[in-house]
């Protein structure tokens, strides 16, 4: 029996209205970009991909970016038709998520998305403090957020998520607390709340190097994270992954695919994919990607993931989920070997300092481990090679 085909699809739309100060994603300002040529390139990649690895049952599709919602309604309609053509969705309960920016959605576009099969929206809100939004390079304000969410609900979207950020320059615990008040008042199904990481090749990194990025102190960052967990839990949301909170049954099934180290299709400029022990990264530039799709699959790199590396990845990404990693999942992926037979020594070391807890089904982060997750994940890098 061959390797089963992926049940998850990631598609990258690399266009944005502008580049945010913290963003190192593969994205390009929309003005003057060959959008329809790009969608034609995506179609060529989809056609070659499904020929090479025919899909069976697709359970989740995630359209990210960039800002997919900068597509005009007719471009959006065309794009979603392509998705349905090449990745037909037999599963009744398929989750099709699209990232959206407040300020780039209106009723016409949202209606086209809904008609095209999108049933989950993830809005990049980041903060409900207008001064902070401006300082991080966002083009929307809080009025845009309320208007976008109201319009999405009006056209029939019920499964909505918003992204928020903490540990931002000049952000205080009080400012964050007011953002959490505003966010929770919306009573959405899902919230993703990430700590700012200063990435290379961003404006923030340049400022950081010059000592011109006034970030909160580490103690304040921890205080913010504790407040987030307390407030979300108090409002009835389950923290199912370090940065993600959901009403029961509304967890992001697509992201759980990544955290369980399962395979997925990855299409579009700069997209990553993983199947049958191979990880690929696509060509990143818009025109280079379009040109590459005319010849073959638009690969920049294809790397074989060794068994040892896959085991390490399984632990690192799986421990992000609060339920932890499952021994039966591990045995299924790695020919019957148990987690303990491979990582027993490391687990004992981390359990001894109170960062990991063993469960009936496997291993998870302790409460203290949740606060120090990166230290735990780092313990699994390169230990088998």
TORKOL-4160 file (C-alpha; in steps of 0.2 Angstrom, whole numbers, padded with zeros to 4 digits, m for minus):
385
<pt num="1" X="0000" Y="0000" Z="0000"/>
<pt num="2" X="0007" Y="0017" Z="m0005"/>
<pt num="3" X="0008" Y="0033" Z="0005"/>
<pt num="4" X="m0010" Y="0040" Z="0007"/>
<pt num="5" X="m0012" Y="0057" Z="m0002"/>
<pt num="6" X="m0013" Y="0073" Z="0009"/>
<pt num="7" X="m0030" Y="0078" Z="0016"/>
<pt num="8" X="m0025" Y="0096" Z="0018"/>
<pt num="9" X="m0021" Y="0109" Z="0005"/>
<pt num="10" X="m0012" Y="0126" Z="0008"/>
<pt num="11" X="m0013" Y="0139" Z="m0006"/>
<pt num="12" X="m0003" Y="0155" Z="m0006"/>
<pt num="13" X="m0009" Y="0172" Z="m0013"/>
<pt num="14" X="0006" Y="0183" Z="m0011"/>
<pt num="15" X="m0001" Y="0200" Z="m0014"/>
<pt num="16" X="m0004" Y="0213" Z="0000"/>
<pt num="17" X="m0010" Y="0231" Z="0000"/>
<pt num="18" X="0006" Y="0236" Z="0010"/>
<pt num="19" X="0020" Y="0227" Z="0019"/>
<pt num="20" X="0018" Y="0227" Z="0038"/>
<pt num="21" X="0033" Y="0232" Z="0049"/>
<pt num="22" X="0035" Y="0215" Z="0057"/>
<pt num="23" X="0031" Y="0204" Z="0042"/>
<pt num="24" X="0043" Y="0192" Z="0034"/>
<pt num="25" X="0031" Y="0182" Z="0024"/>
<pt num="26" X="0032" Y="0179" Z="0006"/>
<pt num="27" X="0022" Y="0194" Z="0001"/>
<pt num="28" X="0022" Y="0208" Z="m0012"/>
<pt num="29" X="0013" Y="0225" Z="m0013"/>
<pt num="30" X="m0002" Y="0222" Z="m0025"/>
<pt num="31" X="0001" Y="0238" Z="m0036"/>
<pt num="32" X="0006" Y="0233" Z="m0054"/>
<pt num="33" X="0007" Y="0214" Z="m0050"/>
<pt num="34" X="0001" Y="0202" Z="m0064"/>
<pt num="35" X="m0013" Y="0194" Z="m0053"/>
<pt num="36" X="m0022" Y="0185" Z="m0067"/>
<pt num="37" X="m0005" Y="0178" Z="m0074"/>
<pt num="38" X="m0002" Y="0172" Z="m0056"/>
<pt num="39" X="m0019" Y="0163" Z="m0055"/>
<pt num="40" X="m0015" Y="0155" Z="m0072"/>
<pt num="41" X="0002" Y="0149" Z="m0064"/>
<pt num="42" X="m0008" Y="0142" Z="m0049"/>
<pt num="43" X="m0019" Y="0132" Z="m0061"/>
<pt num="44" X="m0004" Y="0125" Z="m0070"/>
<pt num="45" X="0004" Y="0120" Z="m0053"/>
<pt num="46" X="m0013" Y="0113" Z="m0047"/>
<pt num="47" X="m0015" Y="0102" Z="m0063"/>
<pt num="48" X="0003" Y="0095" Z="m0062"/>
<pt num="49" X="0001" Y="0092" Z="m0043"/>
<pt num="50" X="m0015" Y="0082" Z="m0044"/>
<pt num="51" X="m0007" Y="0072" Z="m0059"/>
<pt num="52" X="0008" Y="0068" Z="m0048"/>
<pt num="53" X="m0001" Y="0065" Z="m0032"/>
<pt num="54" X="m0020" Y="0062" Z="m0035"/>
<pt num="55" X="m0031" Y="0069" Z="m0020"/>
<pt num="56" X="m0042" Y="0057" Z="m0012"/>
<pt num="57" X="m0053" Y="0065" Z="0002"/>
<pt num="58" X="m0048" Y="0083" Z="0005"/>
<pt num="59" X="m0053" Y="0088" Z="0023"/>
<pt num="60" X="m0046" Y="0106" Z="0025"/>
<pt num="61" X="m0041" Y="0120" Z="0013"/>
<pt num="62" X="m0032" Y="0135" Z="0019"/>
<pt num="63" X="m0029" Y="0150" Z="0008"/>
<pt num="64" X="m0016" Y="0162" Z="0016"/>
<pt num="65" X="m0004" Y="0176" Z="0011"/>
<pt num="66" X="m0001" Y="0190" Z="0009"/>
<pt num="67" X="m0019" Y="0195" Z="0009"/>
<pt num="68" X="m0030" Y="0183" Z="m0001"/>
<pt num="69" X="m0044" Y="0196" Z="0000"/>
<pt num="70" X="m0035" Y="0209" Z="m0011"/>
<pt num="71" X="m0042" Y="0198" Z="m0026"/>
<pt num="72" X="m0056" Y="0207" Z="m0034"/>
<pt num="73" X="m0073" Y="0198" Z="m0034"/>
<pt num="74" X="m0071" Y="0191" Z="m0052"/>
<pt num="75" X="m0053" Y="0186" Z="m0048"/>
<pt num="76" X="m0059" Y="0178" Z="m0032"/>
<pt num="77" X="m0073" Y="0169" Z="m0041"/>
<pt num="78" X="m0061" Y="0162" Z="m0054"/>
<pt num="79" X="m0048" Y="0157" Z="m0041"/>
<pt num="80" X="m0061" Y="0147" Z="m0030"/>
<pt num="81" X="m0067" Y="0139" Z="m0046"/>
<pt num="82" X="m0050" Y="0132" Z="m0049"/>
<pt num="83" X="m0048" Y="0126" Z="m0031"/>
<pt num="84" X="m0065" Y="0116" Z="m0033"/>
<pt num="85" X="m0060" Y="0109" Z="m0050"/>
<pt num="86" X="m0043" Y="0102" Z="m0045"/>
<pt num="87" X="m0047" Y="0098" Z="m0026"/>
<pt num="88" X="m0065" Y="0092" Z="m0027"/>
<pt num="89" X="m0072" Y="0091" Z="m0009"/>
<pt num="90" X="m0083" Y="0076" Z="m0006"/>
<pt num="91" X="m0082" Y="0078" Z="0013"/>
<pt num="92" X="m0098" Y="0086" Z="0020"/>
<pt num="93" X="m0089" Y="0094" Z="0034"/>
<pt num="94" X="m0074" Y="0101" Z="0025"/>
<pt num="95" X="m0066" Y="0116" Z="0032"/>
<pt num="96" X="m0061" Y="0130" Z="0019"/>
<pt num="97" X="m0052" Y="0144" Z="0028"/>
<pt num="98" X="m0047" Y="0161" Z="0020"/>
<pt num="99" X="m0036" Y="0174" Z="0028"/>
<pt num="100" X="m0044" Y="0191" Z="0027"/>
<pt num="101" X="m0039" Y="0209" Z="0031"/>
<pt num="102" X="m0051" Y="0221" Z="0038"/>
<pt num="103" X="m0053" Y="0234" Z="0025"/>
<pt num="104" X="m0050" Y="0223" Z="0010"/>
<pt num="105" X="m0068" Y="0214" Z="0012"/>
<pt num="106" X="m0084" Y="0221" Z="0006"/>
<pt num="107" X="m0101" Y="0212" Z="0004"/>
<pt num="108" X="m0099" Y="0208" Z="m0014"/>
<pt num="109" X="m0082" Y="0200" Z="m0011"/>
<pt num="110" X="m0088" Y="0190" Z="0005"/>
<pt num="111" X="m0103" Y="0184" Z="m0005"/>
<pt num="112" X="m0092" Y="0177" Z="m0019"/>
<pt num="113" X="m0081" Y="0169" Z="m0006"/>
<pt num="114" X="m0096" Y="0161" Z="0003"/>
<pt num="115" X="m0103" Y="0155" Z="m0014"/>
<pt num="116" X="m0086" Y="0148" Z="m0019"/>
<pt num="117" X="m0086" Y="0137" Z="m0003"/>
<pt num="118" X="m0076" Y="0147" Z="0009"/>
<pt num="119" X="m0084" Y="0143" Z="0027"/>
<pt num="120" X="m0071" Y="0150" Z="0039"/>
<pt num="121" X="m0063" Y="0167" Z="0039"/>
<pt num="122" X="m0047" Y="0172" Z="0049"/>
<pt num="123" X="m0046" Y="0191" Z="0050"/>
<pt num="124" X="m0029" Y="0199" Z="0054"/>
<pt num="125" X="m0034" Y="0211" Z="0067"/>
<pt num="126" X="m0018" Y="0211" Z="0078"/>
<pt num="127" X="m0025" Y="0225" Z="0090"/>
<pt num="128" X="m0040" Y="0235" Z="0095"/>
<pt num="129" X="m0029" Y="0250" Z="0099"/>
<pt num="130" X="m0028" Y="0262" Z="0083"/>
<pt num="131" X="m0011" Y="0270" Z="0088"/>
<pt num="132" X="m0003" Y="0253" Z="0090"/>
<pt num="133" X="m0011" Y="0247" Z="0073"/>
<pt num="134" X="m0003" Y="0262" Z="0065"/>
<pt num="135" X="0014" Y="0259" Z="0073"/>
<pt num="136" X="0015" Y="0241" Z="0067"/>
<pt num="137" X="0011" Y="0246" Z="0049"/>
<pt num="138" X="m0007" Y="0240" Z="0048"/>
<pt num="139" X="m0018" Y="0250" Z="0036"/>
<pt num="140" X="m0035" Y="0246" Z="0045"/>
<pt num="141" X="m0042" Y="0253" Z="0060"/>
<pt num="142" X="m0054" Y="0246" Z="0073"/>
<pt num="143" X="m0070" Y="0253" Z="0064"/>
<pt num="144" X="m0064" Y="0242" Z="0049"/>
<pt num="145" X="m0063" Y="0227" Z="0060"/>
<pt num="146" X="m0081" Y="0229" Z="0066"/>
<pt num="147" X="m0088" Y="0233" Z="0049"/>
<pt num="148" X="m0079" Y="0218" Z="0041"/>
<pt num="149" X="m0085" Y="0206" Z="0054"/>
<pt num="150" X="m0103" Y="0212" Z="0054"/>
<pt num="151" X="m0103" Y="0211" Z="0035"/>
<pt num="152" X="m0096" Y="0193" Z="0035"/>
<pt num="153" X="m0110" Y="0188" Z="0047"/>
<pt num="154" X="m0123" Y="0196" Z="0037"/>
<pt num="155" X="m0118" Y="0186" Z="0021"/>
<pt num="156" X="m0119" Y="0170" Z="0032"/>
<pt num="157" X="m0101" Y="0167" Z="0039"/>
<pt num="158" X="m0103" Y="0159" Z="0057"/>
<pt num="159" X="m0085" Y="0152" Z="0059"/>
<pt num="160" X="m0074" Y="0167" Z="0062"/>
<pt num="161" X="m0057" Y="0169" Z="0069"/>
<pt num="162" X="m0046" Y="0184" Z="0073"/>
<pt num="163" X="m0027" Y="0185" Z="0075"/>
<pt num="164" X="m0021" Y="0196" Z="0089"/>
<pt num="165" X="m0003" Y="0200" Z="0094"/>
<pt num="166" X="0006" Y="0204" Z="0110"/>
<pt num="167" X="0023" Y="0210" Z="0115"/>
<pt num="168" X="0022" Y="0224" Z="0103"/>
<pt num="169" X="0032" Y="0240" Z="0104"/>
<pt num="170" X="0025" Y="0251" Z="0118"/>
<pt num="171" X="0011" Y="0239" Z="0121"/>
<pt num="172" X="0007" Y="0238" Z="0140"/>
<pt num="173" X="m0003" Y="0225" Z="0149"/>
<pt num="174" X="m0017" Y="0238" Z="0151"/>
<pt num="175" X="m0018" Y="0241" Z="0132"/>
<pt num="176" X="m0018" Y="0222" Z="0129"/>
<pt num="177" X="m0032" Y="0220" Z="0142"/>
<pt num="178" X="m0043" Y="0233" Z="0133"/>
<pt num="179" X="m0040" Y="0224" Z="0116"/>
<pt num="180" X="m0045" Y="0207" Z="0124"/>
<pt num="181" X="m0061" Y="0216" Z="0131"/>
<pt num="182" X="m0065" Y="0222" Z="0113"/>
<pt num="183" X="m0061" Y="0205" Z="0105"/>
<pt num="184" X="m0071" Y="0195" Z="0117"/>
<pt num="185" X="m0086" Y="0206" Z="0116"/>
<pt num="186" X="m0087" Y="0200" Z="0098"/>
<pt num="187" X="m0090" Y="0182" Z="0104"/>
<pt num="188" X="m0082" Y="0174" Z="0090"/>
<pt num="189" X="m0078" Y="0155" Z="0088"/>
<pt num="190" X="m0059" Y="0156" Z="0088"/>
<pt num="191" X="m0044" Y="0168" Z="0093"/>
<pt num="192" X="m0026" Y="0166" Z="0088"/>
<pt num="193" X="m0015" Y="0177" Z="0099"/>
<pt num="194" X="0004" Y="0177" Z="0095"/>
<pt num="195" X="0019" Y="0185" Z="0103"/>
<pt num="196" X="0029" Y="0197" Z="0092"/>
<pt num="197" X="0045" Y="0189" Z="0085"/>
<pt num="198" X="0057" Y="0201" Z="0077"/>
<pt num="199" X="0061" Y="0192" Z="0061"/>
<pt num="200" X="0076" Y="0196" Z="0049"/>
<pt num="201" X="0072" Y="0206" Z="0034"/>
<pt num="202" X="0058" Y="0217" Z="0042"/>
<pt num="203" X="0058" Y="0235" Z="0046"/>
<pt num="204" X="0056" Y="0230" Z="0065"/>
<pt num="205" X="0072" Y="0220" Z="0064"/>
<pt num="206" X="0081" Y="0236" Z="0057"/>
<pt num="207" X="0075" Y="0246" Z="0071"/>
<pt num="208" X="0079" Y="0233" Z="0084"/>
<pt num="209" X="0097" Y="0232" Z="0078"/>
<pt num="210" X="0098" Y="0251" Z="0080"/>
<pt num="211" X="0090" Y="0250" Z="0098"/>
<pt num="212" X="0075" Y="0259" Z="0092"/>
<pt num="213" X="0061" Y="0246" Z="0095"/>
<pt num="214" X="0054" Y="0249" Z="0113"/>
<pt num="215" X="0048" Y="0231" Z="0116"/>
<pt num="216" X="0040" Y="0226" Z="0133"/>
<pt num="217" X="0052" Y="0218" Z="0146"/>
<pt num="218" X="0052" Y="0199" Z="0147"/>
<pt num="219" X="0042" Y="0199" Z="0163"/>
<pt num="220" X="0029" Y="0210" Z="0155"/>
<pt num="221" X="0028" Y="0198" Z="0140"/>
<pt num="222" X="0025" Y="0183" Z="0152"/>
<pt num="223" X="0012" Y="0194" Z="0162"/>
<pt num="224" X="0003" Y="0197" Z="0145"/>
<pt num="225" X="0003" Y="0179" Z="0141"/>
<pt num="226" X="m0004" Y="0174" Z="0158"/>
<pt num="227" X="m0018" Y="0187" Z="0156"/>
<pt num="228" X="m0023" Y="0181" Z="0139"/>
<pt num="229" X="m0024" Y="0163" Z="0145"/>
<pt num="230" X="m0034" Y="0168" Z="0160"/>
<pt num="231" X="m0046" Y="0179" Z="0150"/>
<pt num="232" X="m0049" Y="0167" Z="0136"/>
<pt num="233" X="m0052" Y="0152" Z="0148"/>
<pt num="234" X="m0064" Y="0163" Z="0159"/>
<pt num="235" X="m0074" Y="0167" Z="0143"/>
<pt num="236" X="m0076" Y="0148" Z="0139"/>
<pt num="237" X="m0063" Y="0146" Z="0126"/>
<pt num="238" X="m0052" Y="0130" Z="0126"/>
<pt num="239" X="m0033" Y="0133" Z="0124"/>
<pt num="240" X="m0030" Y="0119" Z="0112"/>
<pt num="241" X="m0013" Y="0125" Z="0106"/>
<pt num="242" X="0000" Y="0138" Z="0114"/>
<pt num="243" X="m0007" Y="0152" Z="0104"/>
<pt num="244" X="m0024" Y="0146" Z="0099"/>
<pt num="245" X="m0041" Y="0147" Z="0108"/>
<pt num="246" X="m0058" Y="0140" Z="0102"/>
<pt num="247" X="m0075" Y="0136" Z="0107"/>
<pt num="248" X="m0077" Y="0117" Z="0107"/>
<pt num="249" X="m0078" Y="0110" Z="0090"/>
<pt num="250" X="m0071" Y="0126" Z="0082"/>
<pt num="251" X="m0052" Y="0122" Z="0083"/>
<pt num="252" X="m0043" Y="0125" Z="0066"/>
<pt num="253" X="m0042" Y="0108" Z="0059"/>
<pt num="254" X="m0030" Y="0113" Z="0045"/>
<pt num="255" X="m0017" Y="0119" Z="0058"/>
<pt num="256" X="m0019" Y="0103" Z="0068"/>
<pt num="257" X="m0013" Y="0094" Z="0052"/>
<pt num="258" X="0003" Y="0104" Z="0054"/>
<pt num="259" X="0005" Y="0101" Z="0072"/>
<pt num="260" X="0002" Y="0082" Z="0070"/>
<pt num="261" X="0016" Y="0082" Z="0057"/>
<pt num="262" X="0004" Y="0075" Z="0044"/>
<pt num="263" X="0006" Y="0078" Z="0025"/>
<pt num="264" X="m0001" Y="0093" Z="0015"/>
<pt num="265" X="m0001" Y="0100" Z="m0002"/>
<pt num="266" X="0007" Y="0117" Z="m0003"/>
<pt num="267" X="0004" Y="0128" Z="m0019"/>
<pt num="268" X="0009" Y="0145" Z="m0024"/>
<pt num="269" X="0024" Y="0156" Z="m0023"/>
<pt num="270" X="0035" Y="0152" Z="m0008"/>
<pt num="271" X="0023" Y="0139" Z="m0002"/>
<pt num="272" X="0029" Y="0124" Z="0008"/>
<pt num="273" X="0022" Y="0106" Z="0006"/>
<pt num="274" X="0025" Y="0089" Z="0014"/>
<pt num="275" X="0022" Y="0072" Z="0007"/>
<pt num="276" X="0030" Y="0055" Z="0007"/>
<pt num="277" X="0045" Y="0060" Z="0017"/>
<pt num="278" X="0049" Y="0075" Z="0005"/>
<pt num="279" X="0047" Y="0094" Z="0010"/>
<pt num="280" X="0047" Y="0106" Z="m0004"/>
<pt num="281" X="0048" Y="0125" Z="m0005"/>
<pt num="282" X="0041" Y="0134" Z="m0021"/>
<pt num="283" X="0050" Y="0148" Z="m0030"/>
<pt num="284" X="0046" Y="0164" Z="m0021"/>
<pt num="285" X="0045" Y="0179" Z="m0033"/>
<pt num="286" X="0029" Y="0182" Z="m0042"/>
<pt num="287" X="0036" Y="0182" Z="m0060"/>
<pt num="288" X="0049" Y="0169" Z="m0057"/>
<pt num="289" X="0035" Y="0158" Z="m0050"/>
<pt num="290" X="0024" Y="0161" Z="m0065"/>
<pt num="291" X="0038" Y="0157" Z="m0077"/>
<pt num="292" X="0043" Y="0141" Z="m0067"/>
<pt num="293" X="0025" Y="0134" Z="m0068"/>
<pt num="294" X="0027" Y="0135" Z="m0087"/>
<pt num="295" X="0041" Y="0122" Z="m0087"/>
<pt num="296" X="0037" Y="0110" Z="m0072"/>
<pt num="297" X="0032" Y="0110" Z="m0054"/>
<pt num="298" X="0039" Y="0127" Z="m0048"/>
<pt num="299" X="0051" Y="0120" Z="m0035"/>
<pt num="300" X="0064" Y="0130" Z="m0027"/>
<pt num="301" X="0070" Y="0116" Z="m0015"/>
<pt num="302" X="0065" Y="0098" Z="m0012"/>
<pt num="303" X="0072" Y="0090" Z="0004"/>
<pt num="304" X="0071" Y="0072" Z="0010"/>
<pt num="305" X="0066" Y="0072" Z="0028"/>
<pt num="306" X="0075" Y="0058" Z="0037"/>
<pt num="307" X="0066" Y="0047" Z="0049"/>
<pt num="308" X="0076" Y="0055" Z="0064"/>
<pt num="309" X="0071" Y="0072" Z="0058"/>
<pt num="310" X="0053" Y="0067" Z="0056"/>
<pt num="311" X="0053" Y="0060" Z="0074"/>
<pt num="312" X="0060" Y="0077" Z="0080"/>
<pt num="313" X="0048" Y="0087" Z="0070"/>
<pt num="314" X="0034" Y="0076" Z="0077"/>
<pt num="315" X="0039" Y="0081" Z="0095"/>
<pt num="316" X="0042" Y="0099" Z="0092"/>
<pt num="317" X="0026" Y="0103" Z="0083"/>
<pt num="318" X="0015" Y="0091" Z="0092"/>
<pt num="319" X="0020" Y="0098" Z="0109"/>
<pt num="320" X="0013" Y="0114" Z="0104"/>
<pt num="321" X="m0005" Y="0107" Z="0106"/>
<pt num="322" X="m0010" Y="0107" Z="0125"/>
<pt num="323" X="m0016" Y="0089" Z="0123"/>
<pt num="324" X="0002" Y="0085" Z="0119"/>
<pt num="325" X="0008" Y="0071" Z="0108"/>
<pt num="326" X="0000" Y="0054" Z="0107"/>
<pt num="327" X="0011" Y="0038" Z="0108"/>
<pt num="328" X="m0002" Y="0029" Z="0096"/>
<pt num="329" X="0001" Y="0042" Z="0083"/>
<pt num="330" X="0019" Y="0041" Z="0085"/>
<pt num="331" X="0019" Y="0022" Z="0083"/>
<pt num="332" X="0008" Y="0024" Z="0067"/>
<pt num="333" X="0020" Y="0036" Z="0059"/>
<pt num="334" X="0036" Y="0027" Z="0064"/>
<pt num="335" X="0033" Y="0008" Z="0062"/>
<pt num="336" X="0027" Y="0004" Z="0079"/>
<pt num="337" X="0041" Y="0012" Z="0089"/>
<pt num="338" X="0036" Y="0021" Z="0105"/>
<pt num="339" X="0039" Y="0039" Z="0110"/>
<pt num="340" X="0048" Y="0033" Z="0126"/>
<pt num="341" X="0060" Y="0021" Z="0116"/>
<pt num="342" X="0066" Y="0036" Z="0106"/>
<pt num="343" X="0065" Y="0051" Z="0118"/>
<pt num="344" X="0064" Y="0043" Z="0135"/>
<pt num="345" X="0079" Y="0051" Z="0142"/>
<pt num="346" X="0074" Y="0068" Z="0135"/>
<pt num="347" X="0057" Y="0067" Z="0142"/>
<pt num="348" X="0063" Y="0062" Z="0159"/>
<pt num="349" X="0075" Y="0077" Z="0159"/>
<pt num="350" X="0061" Y="0089" Z="0155"/>
<pt num="351" X="0049" Y="0081" Z="0167"/>
<pt num="352" X="0062" Y="0082" Z="0181"/>
<pt num="353" X="0062" Y="0101" Z="0179"/>
<pt num="354" X="0043" Y="0102" Z="0178"/>
<pt num="355" X="0042" Y="0106" Z="0159"/>
<pt num="356" X="0034" Y="0090" Z="0153"/>
<pt num="357" X="0020" Y="0079" Z="0160"/>
<pt num="358" X="0017" Y="0061" Z="0155"/>
<pt num="359" X="m0001" Y="0056" Z="0151"/>
<pt num="360" X="m0010" Y="0040" Z="0148"/>
<pt num="361" X="m0009" Y="0043" Z="0129"/>
<pt num="362" X="0008" Y="0051" Z="0128"/>
<pt num="363" X="0017" Y="0067" Z="0134"/>
<pt num="364" X="0011" Y="0085" Z="0135"/>
<pt num="365" X="0018" Y="0102" Z="0141"/>
<pt num="366" X="0016" Y="0106" Z="0160"/>
<pt num="367" X="0008" Y="0123" Z="0165"/>
<pt num="368" X="0026" Y="0129" Z="0167"/>
<pt num="369" X="0031" Y="0121" Z="0150"/>
<pt num="370" X="0017" Y="0131" Z="0141"/>
<pt num="371" X="0026" Y="0147" Z="0147"/>
<pt num="372" X="0043" Y="0140" Z="0142"/>
<pt num="373" X="0038" Y="0131" Z="0126"/>
<pt num="374" X="0052" Y="0136" Z="0115"/>
<pt num="375" X="0065" Y="0129" Z="0128"/>
<pt num="376" X="0056" Y="0113" Z="0127"/>
<pt num="377" X="0055" Y="0112" Z="0108"/>
<pt num="378" X="0073" Y="0116" Z="0107"/>
<pt num="379" X="0077" Y="0101" Z="0117"/>
<pt num="380" X="0071" Y="0090" Z="0103"/>
<pt num="381" X="0081" Y="0098" Z="0089"/>
<pt num="382" X="0095" Y="0088" Z="0082"/>
<pt num="383" X="0096" Y="0075" Z="0096"/>
<pt num="384" X="0094" Y="0060" Z="0085"/>
<pt num="385" X="0106" Y="0065" Z="0070"/>
